[in-house]
């Protein structure tokens, strides 16, 4: 038997009152002794706060993050200086609107000229600023309204009043003749006033139609400018990647 083992055998009963059988016993190997009684402790594994890998220098103690690609910076948009003046649709709408306003002005001038010449009043031509040629035509219009009223006055004074009273009743110098001539002249002024008022009403209608045409053309231009601005804004946003 090796020197590292104790001897084996049987033990005698220890009790005298109850003798029993002998009990076997066995010896166990004796572990060899180390050169030193100091237990070696690993400084890394023995640290309770360390998982067992120790302390490593950066960047090994941190997981590496994948580098994200940098996004290109979007240019800033100046919304207060968006140019839409070169919009082709806007230019087309403006051209049509200006043409419409020009045609409305021409129609209004033609209608005013026709009324002034038809009335036969050179003073009205001057007020409307239609020029010397139109003034001459109005003054020389034989069948103008004022010229016709003047002829009616003459016919009434000569045939209805003077001829009737003086030739038939010998009342050429009578007060009755003077009274009727005065009433005839009053009727002439009344007829001229009514003709002038009718022409003024037609001129007012022409002015209203001209204003309506200009307002409609301006509304088209404003709407076209708003649409052009919206298109320019969308293009700017698209160019900026928005």
C-alpha positions as CSV (number, residue, x, y, z in Angstrom):
1,X,0.0,0.0,0.0
2,X,1.3,3.4,-0.9
3,X,2.5,5.8,1.8
4,X,-0.2,8.3,0.7
5,X,-3.0,5.9,2.0
6,X,-3.9,5.1,5.5
7,X,-4.4,1.4,6.6
8,X,-7.8,-0.3,6.3
9,X,-9.5,-3.0,8.4
10,X,-12.4,-3.6,10.8
11,X,-13.3,-1.8,14.0
12,X,-14.5,-3.4,17.1
13,X,-17.9,-2.7,18.6
14,X,-17.8,0.1,21.0
15,X,-20.9,-0.8,22.9
16,X,-20.7,-3.4,25.7
17,X,-24.4,-3.9,26.1
18,X,-25.1,-4.5,22.5
19,X,-22.3,-6.2,20.8
20,X,-22.5,-5.8,17.1
21,X,-20.5,-6.8,14.1
22,X,-17.3,-5.4,13.2
23,X,-17.5,-2.3,11.0
24,X,-15.2,-1.9,8.1
25,X,-13.3,1.3,7.6
26,X,-11.3,2.6,4.6
27,X,-8.6,5.1,4.3
28,X,-8.6,7.8,1.6
29,X,-5.7,9.2,-0.4
30,X,-3.9,12.1,1.2
31,X,-3.5,14.9,-1.2
32,X,-0.1,16.1,-1.8
33,X,1.0,19.3,-0.2
34,X,1.7,22.4,-2.4
35,X,5.0,24.2,-2.1
36,X,3.3,27.2,-0.7
37,X,0.2,27.6,1.5
38,X,-0.8,30.9,-0.2
39,X,-3.6,30.4,-2.6
40,X,-3.0,32.1,-6.0
41,X,-5.7,34.4,-7.1
42,X,-5.9,35.6,-10.6
43,X,-6.3,39.5,-10.6
44,X,-8.8,39.5,-13.5
45,X,-11.0,36.5,-12.7
46,X,-11.0,37.3,-9.0
47,X,-12.4,40.8,-9.6
48,X,-16.2,40.6,-8.9
49,X,-16.9,43.6,-11.1
50,X,-15.1,42.2,-14.1
51,X,-16.8,39.7,-16.4
52,X,-13.6,37.8,-16.8
53,X,-12.1,39.6,-19.8
54,X,-10.2,42.3,-18.0
55,X,-10.0,45.9,-19.1
56,X,-9.1,46.5,-22.7
57,X,-8.1,49.7,-24.2
58,X,-10.5,51.7,-26.5
59,X,-11.8,51.2,-29.0
60,X,-12.0,47.5,-28.3
61,X,-14.2,47.9,-25.3
62,X,-17.0,49.6,-27.3
63,X,-18.8,48.1,-30.3
64,X,-18.1,49.9,-33.5
65,X,-21.0,51.7,-35.1
66,X,-21.4,51.8,-38.9
67,X,-20.7,55.2,-40.2
68,X,-23.8,56.8,-41.7
69,X,-23.4,58.6,-45.0
70,X,-23.8,62.3,-44.7
71,X,-26.8,63.7,-46.4
72,X,-26.2,66.6,-48.7
73,X,-27.4,69.9,-47.3
74,X,-30.5,71.3,-49.1
75,X,-30.2,74.8,-50.3
76,X,-32.4,77.4,-48.5
77,X,-35.4,78.7,-50.3
78,X,-36.1,82.4,-50.3
79,X,-39.9,82.3,-50.5
80,X,-40.0,86.1,-50.6
81,X,-38.2,86.3,-53.9
82,X,-39.7,83.7,-56.2
83,X,-39.7,84.9,-59.8
84,X,-42.6,83.9,-61.9
85,X,-42.4,86.7,-64.5
86,X,-41.2,84.4,-67.2
87,X,-44.1,82.0,-66.9
88,X,-45.3,81.3,-70.5
89,X,-49.0,80.8,-69.4
90,X,-49.0,84.1,-67.5
91,X,-47.5,85.9,-70.5
92,X,-50.2,84.5,-72.7
93,X,-53.0,85.5,-70.3
94,X,-51.6,89.0,-70.0
95,X,-51.5,89.4,-73.8
96,X,-55.1,88.2,-74.2
97,X,-56.2,90.5,-71.3
98,X,-54.5,93.5,-72.7
99,X,-56.0,92.8,-76.1
100,X,-59.4,92.5,-74.5
101,X,-59.0,95.9,-72.7
102,X,-57.7,97.5,-75.9
103,X,-60.7,96.3,-77.8
104,X,-63.1,97.5,-75.0
105,X,-61.5,100.9,-75.1
106,X,-61.8,101.1,-78.9
107,X,-65.5,100.0,-78.7
108,X,-66.2,102.6,-76.0
109,X,-64.6,105.4,-78.1
110,X,-66.5,104.3,-81.2
111,X,-69.8,104.3,-79.3
112,X,-69.1,107.7,-77.7
113,X,-68.2,109.2,-81.1
114,X,-71.3,107.9,-82.7
115,X,-73.5,109.3,-79.9
116,X,-71.8,112.7,-80.0
117,X,-72.1,113.0,-83.8
118,X,-75.7,111.7,-83.7
119,X,-76.6,114.3,-81.1
120,X,-74.8,117.1,-83.1
121,X,-73.3,118.7,-80.1
122,X,-69.7,120.0,-80.5
123,X,-69.5,120.8,-76.8
124,X,-70.1,117.2,-75.9
125,X,-67.3,116.2,-78.2
126,X,-65.0,118.5,-76.3
127,X,-66.0,117.1,-73.0
128,X,-65.4,113.5,-74.2
129,X,-62.0,114.5,-75.7
130,X,-62.8,112.9,-79.0
131,X,-60.8,115.4,-81.1
132,X,-61.3,118.2,-83.6
133,X,-62.3,115.9,-86.4
134,X,-65.2,114.5,-84.5
135,X,-66.2,118.0,-83.3
136,X,-66.4,119.1,-86.9
137,X,-68.5,116.1,-87.9
138,X,-70.9,116.8,-85.0
139,X,-71.3,120.5,-85.9
140,X,-71.9,119.8,-89.6
141,X,-74.3,116.8,-89.1
142,X,-77.4,117.9,-90.9
143,X,-79.5,115.2,-89.4
144,X,-78.2,115.5,-85.9
145,X,-80.7,115.6,-83.0
146,X,-79.9,119.2,-82.1
147,X,-80.1,120.2,-85.8
148,X,-83.4,118.5,-86.2
149,X,-84.8,120.2,-83.0
150,X,-83.7,123.5,-84.3
151,X,-85.6,123.0,-87.6
152,X,-88.6,121.9,-85.7
153,X,-88.4,125.2,-83.7
154,X,-88.2,127.2,-86.9
155,X,-91.2,125.4,-88.5
156,X,-93.3,125.7,-85.4
157,X,-92.5,129.4,-85.0
158,X,-93.0,130.2,-88.7
159,X,-95.9,128.1,-89.7
160,X,-97.8,127.3,-86.5
161,X,-97.4,130.6,-84.7
162,X,-96.4,133.5,-86.9
163,X,-98.2,132.4,-90.0
164,X,-101.4,131.5,-88.2
165,X,-101.6,134.6,-86.1
166,X,-100.2,137.2,-88.4
167,X,-101.5,136.1,-91.8
168,X,-104.9,134.8,-90.7
169,X,-105.7,137.0,-87.7
170,X,-103.4,140.0,-88.2
171,X,-101.8,139.5,-84.8
172,X,-98.1,139.7,-85.8
173,X,-97.4,142.2,-83.0
174,X,-99.9,140.8,-80.5
175,X,-99.0,139.5,-77.1
176,X,-100.5,136.2,-78.0
177,X,-97.9,135.7,-80.7
178,X,-95.1,136.6,-78.2
179,X,-96.5,134.2,-75.7
180,X,-96.7,131.3,-78.1
181,X,-93.2,132.0,-79.4
182,X,-91.9,131.9,-75.8
183,X,-93.7,128.6,-75.2
184,X,-92.2,127.3,-78.5
185,X,-88.7,128.3,-77.3
186,X,-89.3,126.6,-74.0
187,X,-90.3,123.5,-75.8
188,X,-87.1,123.6,-77.8
189,X,-85.0,123.8,-74.7
190,X,-87.0,120.9,-73.1
191,X,-86.5,118.7,-76.1
192,X,-82.7,119.5,-76.1
193,X,-82.5,118.6,-72.5
194,X,-84.3,115.3,-73.0
195,X,-82.1,114.4,-75.9
196,X,-79.0,115.3,-73.9
197,X,-80.2,113.2,-70.9
198,X,-80.8,110.2,-73.2
199,X,-77.3,110.5,-74.6
200,X,-75.8,110.9,-71.1
201,X,-77.6,107.7,-70.0
202,X,-76.2,105.8,-73.0
203,X,-72.7,107.2,-72.2
204,X,-73.0,106.0,-68.6
205,X,-73.9,102.5,-69.9
206,X,-70.9,102.6,-72.2
207,X,-68.7,103.5,-69.2
208,X,-70.1,100.7,-67.1
209,X,-69.5,98.2,-69.8
210,X,-65.9,99.4,-70.2
211,X,-65.3,99.2,-66.5
212,X,-66.7,95.7,-66.4
213,X,-64.5,94.6,-69.3
214,X,-61.4,96.0,-67.6
215,X,-62.3,94.4,-64.2
216,X,-62.8,91.0,-65.9
217,X,-59.4,91.4,-67.7
218,X,-57.7,92.4,-64.4
219,X,-59.3,89.4,-62.6
220,X,-57.9,87.1,-65.3
221,X,-54.4,88.6,-64.8
222,X,-54.6,88.2,-61.0
223,X,-55.7,84.6,-61.3
224,X,-52.9,83.9,-63.8
225,X,-50.3,85.5,-61.5
226,X,-51.5,83.3,-58.6
227,X,-51.3,80.2,-60.7
228,X,-47.8,81.2,-62.0
229,X,-46.6,81.8,-58.4
230,X,-47.9,78.3,-57.4
231,X,-46.1,76.7,-60.3
232,X,-42.9,78.6,-59.5
233,X,-43.2,77.6,-55.8
234,X,-43.6,73.9,-56.7
235,X,-40.5,74.1,-59.0
236,X,-38.5,75.7,-56.2
237,X,-39.5,73.0,-53.7
238,X,-38.7,70.3,-56.2
239,X,-35.3,71.8,-56.9
240,X,-34.6,71.8,-53.2
241,X,-35.7,68.2,-52.8
242,X,-38.7,68.8,-50.8
